[in-house]
Amino acid sequence: MSDSQAKTLVAVGVIAIVASVIGLVLGIAMVGNLSDYLEESMGVTESALGAVEETLGLVESVATEIEGAVGGAAQSIDAVSAAASTASQDLGTMADFLDDDLSGSLEAILDAMPAAIQTAGVIDRTLSALSFLGVDYDPTQPFDESLRAVEEALVGIPGQLATQAAAIRGLGPISEQFAEDAAATAESFEALSAELGSIQQVMDSYRVTLDQAQAVIERTRSSLSTTTWLLRLIIVLMTITGVALGLGLFTLGRAVRAEVAPPPPPPPPPDPDGFDATASG
């Protein structure tokens, strides 16, 4: 091996040592920065998961309150629908009573009133004629006139009852339509309540996912420290290997140079006269 090759080995050894030391510094710095970045990223992610957890809790609370309110409203509207349906049937019954039964009874009374008035007139005259026998009969208004006043008061009532019955019958379809609309609204509210109930299942699935993500973050944070130290150890071992290799090359180059170096010149022979030729100058 020539001297130039030995010099190359020495240079390569020095470069390997310097590169190993620089790699150690840069590697330790990079591992530290990477560890800090990952720790910061996990902190941000954990904060985001906490915010999502709070949001889920708020949504769940609001959904529960709305579900209760909607469920109560659905029951109330359903009760109103049933009452309106019952009222619609009762209105028809009332209209029939006013138009048929009560009106018919009043008309029958009106039909009998002329005969009753005539009979009342005969009774009134008879009692008045018997007053000379000591019968105390002196009404403020004669009996037949009282019945005639009653007849006059009853004359317009059947027509009024018929009008009212027609108006009540007109309310029947409106009440039925209201009952149908209320029932449809109650069904919509019940469907909405069911949808709100299904949101709880979605919230539960989200919570499971969040718990899993939190567990992953905790495991990653737990293993990050160990991984960081392992990376630093690997870098140190690689540096030691590089330095050892560089030292080996450096030592080998020095040894080769020492072997291939030309031998030193022999000392000059001594002057027989005792004169040192090296000092003559």
C-alpha positions in Angstrom: 0.0 0.0 0.0 1.4 3.4 -1.0 1.8 6.4 1.1 -1.0 8.2 -0.7 -3.4 5.4 0.1 -2.3 5.6 3.7 -3.0 9.3 3.7 -6.4 8.6 2.3 -7.1 6.1 5.1 -6.1 8.7 7.7 -8.3 11.3 6.0 -11.3 8.9 5.8 -10.8 8.0 9.5 -10.8 11.7 10.5 -13.9 12.4 8.4 -15.7 9.3 9.9 -14.9 10.5 13.4 -16.1 14.1 12.7 -19.2 12.9 10.8 -20.0 10.5 13.7 -19.8 13.3 16.2 -21.8 15.7 14.0 -24.4 12.9 13.4 -24.6 12.4 17.2 -25.4 16.0 17.8 -27.8 16.4 15.0 -29.5 13.0 15.7 -30.0 13.8 19.4 -31.4 17.3 18.4 -33.7 15.8 15.8 -35.0 13.1 18.2 -35.6 15.8 20.8 -37.5 18.0 18.4 -39.5 15.1 17.1 -40.4 14.1 20.6 -41.5 17.6 21.5 -43.5 17.9 18.3 -45.3 14.6 18.9 -46.0 15.5 22.5 -47.4 18.9 21.5 -49.5 17.3 18.7 -50.9 14.7 21.2 -51.6 17.6 23.6 -53.5 19.5 20.9 -55.3 16.3 19.8 -56.3 15.5 23.4 -57.6 19.1 23.9 -59.6 18.7 20.7 -61.0 15.4 22.0 -61.9 17.1 25.3 -63.8 19.8 23.3 -65.6 17.2 21.3 -66.5 15.4 24.5 -68.0 18.6 26.0 -69.9 19.3 22.7 -71.3 15.8 22.8 -72.4 16.2 26.4 -74.1 19.5 25.5 -75.8 18.0 22.4 -76.9 15.0 24.4 -78.3 17.2 27.2 -80.2 19.4 24.7 -81.5 16.4 22.8 -82.7 14.8 26.0 -84.6 18.0 27.0 -86.1 18.4 23.5 -87.0 14.7 23.4 -88.9 15.1 26.7 -90.6 18.3 25.6 -91.5 16.8 22.2 -92.8 13.6 23.8 -95.0 15.6 26.2 -96.2 17.8 23.4 -97.1 14.7 21.3 -99.1 13.2 24.2 -100.9 16.6 24.8 -101.7 17.0 21.1 -102.8 13.4 20.9 -105.2 14.0 23.8 -106.5 17.2 22.1 -107.0 15.2 18.9 -109.0 12.6 20.8 -111.0 15.3 22.6 -111.7 17.1 19.3 -112.8 13.8 17.7 -115.1 13.1 20.6 -116.4 16.7 20.5 -117.1 16.3 16.8 -119.4 13.3 17.6 -121.0 15.2 20.5 -121.6 18.2 18.3 -123.5 16.1 15.9 -125.5 14.6 18.7 -126.3 18.0 20.1 -127.3 19.3 16.7 -129.7 16.4 16.3 -131.1 17.0 19.7 -131.7 20.7 19.1 -133.0 20.2 15.6 -135.1 17.1 16.1 -135.9 16.4 19.8 -136.1 19.9 21.4 -137.4 21.7 18.3 -140.0 18.9 17.8 -141.1 19.1 21.4 -141.5 22.9 21.2 -143.4 22.6 18.0 -145.7 20.1 19.6 -146.2 22.5 22.5 -147.0 25.3 20.1 -149.5 23.1 18.3 -151.2 22.4 21.6 -151.1 26.0 22.8 -154.3 27.2 21.0 -156.4 24.5 22.7 -154.7 25.2 26.0 -155.3 28.9 25.6 -159.0 28.3 24.9 -159.3 26.0 27.8 -157.5 28.5 30.0 -159.9 31.2 28.9 -162.9 28.9 29.9 -161.2 28.2 33.3 -160.5 31.9 33.8 -164.1 32.9 33.1 -165.5 30.1 35.2 -163.4 31.1 38.2 -164.3 34.7 37.7 -168.0 33.8 37.6 -167.6 31.8 40.9 -166.2 34.8 42.7 -169.7 35.8 44.0 -169.7 32.4 45.8 -166.7 33.4 47.8 -164.0 32.0 45.5 -161.0 34.4 45.8 -159.9 34.7 42.1 -158.5 37.9 40.9 -155.2 37.2 39.0 -153.1 40.1 37.8 -153.0 38.5 34.3 -155.7 36.1 33.2 -154.7 32.5 32.7 -155.3 32.5 29.0 -153.3 35.7 28.5 -150.3 34.1 30.3 -150.4 31.1 28.1 -150.7 33.4 25.1 -147.5 35.2 26.2 -145.8 31.9 26.6 -146.9 31.0 23.1 -145.5 34.2 21.7 -142.2 33.6 23.4 -142.0 30.1 22.0 -142.9 30.9 18.5 -139.4 31.9 17.3 -137.5 29.3 19.3 -137.8 26.3 16.9 -136.4 28.4 14.1 -133.6 29.6 16.3 -132.8 26.1 17.4 -132.7 25.0 13.7 -130.3 27.8 12.9 -128.1 26.9 15.9 -128.2 23.2 15.0 -127.1 24.0 11.5 -124.2 26.1 12.9 -123.2 23.3 15.3 -123.3 20.8 12.4 -121.0 23.1 10.5 -118.6 22.9 13.4 -118.5 19.1 13.1 -116.3 18.8 10.0 -114.1 21.6 11.3 -113.6 19.7 14.5 -113.0 16.4 12.6 -110.4 18.1 10.4 -108.8 19.6 13.5 -108.7 16.2 15.1 -107.1 14.7 12.0 -104.5 17.6 11.8 -103.8 17.3 15.5 -103.3 13.5 15.2 -100.9 14.0 12.2 -99.0 16.6 14.3 -98.9 14.2 17.2 -97.5 11.5 14.9 -94.9 13.9 13.6 -93.9 14.8 17.1 -93.6 11.1 18.1 -91.4 10.5 15.0 -89.3 13.4 16.0 -89.0 12.1 19.5 -88.0 8.7 18.1 -85.3 10.4 16.0 -84.1 12.3 19.0 -83.9 9.0 20.8 -81.8 7.5 18.1 -79.4 10.4 18.5 -78.5 9.0 21.9 -77.2 5.8 20.1 -75.1 8.0 17.8 -73.8 9.9 20.8 -72.9 6.6 22.5 -71.0 5.4 19.4 -69.1 8.8 19.3 -68.2 8.4 23.0 -66.8 4.9 22.3 -64.7 6.3 19.5 -63.5 9.1 21.7 -62.6 6.7 24.4 -60.6 4.6 22.0 -58.8 7.7 20.6 -58.0 8.8 24.2 -56.6 5.3 25.0 -54.5 5.4 21.8 -53.1 8.8 22.8 -52.3 7.6 26.3 -50.5 4.5 24.9 -48.6 6.6 22.4 -47.6 9.1 25.1 -46.5 6.2 27.3 -44.4 4.6 24.6 -43.0 7.9 23.3 -40.5 8.3 26.1 -39.2 4.8 25.7 -39.0 5.1 21.9 -37.2 8.4 22.3 -34.6 6.9 24.6 -34.2 3.9 22.2 -33.6 6.2 19.3 -31.0 8.2 21.3 -29.3 4.9 22.3 -29.2 3.8 18.7 -27.7 7.1 17.6 -25.1 6.9 20.3 -24.2 3.3 19.4 -24.0 4.3 15.7 -21.7 7.2 16.7 -19.5 4.9 18.8 -19.4 2.6 15.8 -18.5 5.4 13.5 -15.9 6.8 15.8 -14.4 3.3 16.3 -14.3 2.8 12.6 -12.7 6.2 12.0 -10.1 5.6 14.7 -9.4 2.2 13.1 -8.9 3.7 9.7 -6.8 6.5 11.2 -4.6 4.1 13.1 -4.3 1.9 10.1 -3.3 4.8 7.9 -0.7 6.0 10.3 0.7 2.5 10.6 0.9 2.0 6.8 2.6 5.4 6.5 5.1 4.4 9.1 5.8 1.1 7.2 6.1 2.7 3.8 8.1 5.8 4.9 11.7 5.7 3.6 14.4 4.9 6.2 16.3 7.8 7.6 19.8 8.4 6.0 22.8 6.9 7.8 24.9 9.2 9.9 28.1 10.4 8.3 31.3 8.5 9.1 33.5 10.0 11.7 36.5 12.0 10.6 39.7 10.2 11.4 41.3 13.5 12.5 38.5 14.0 15.0 37.0 16.8 12.9 33.2 16.8 12.8 32.2 17.3 9.2 28.6 18.2 10.2 29.8 21.2 12.1 32.3 22.5 9.4 29.8 24.9 8.1 
